[in-house]
Amino acid sequence: MIEQQQRREQPGEVRRRSVGIAAFVVGLVGTLAFFAFFPGLPHVIDWGAIVVAVLVGALFRWICQSWTGKRSEERR
């Protein structure tokens, strides 16, 4: 059997991951809310709206993780 070493994560990495998850959820829910309630749009959530919401959530996650990564590098 191969023994694996458990790698303990740094507190900064844990915070960065949690910020990324929160940013993804905010982007996803915000985009779905926009498509659901913005006047002038059909109030139907279809597959296109879901795909766009996932992409916006991923974009928010990437931006927040990049921003928190730069901040942690500046602190060092």
Secondary structure, 3 states (H helix, E strand, C coil): CCCCCCCCCCHHHHHHHHHHHHHHHHHHHHHHHHHHHCCCCCCCCCHHHHHHHHHHHHHHHHHHHHHHHHHHHHHC
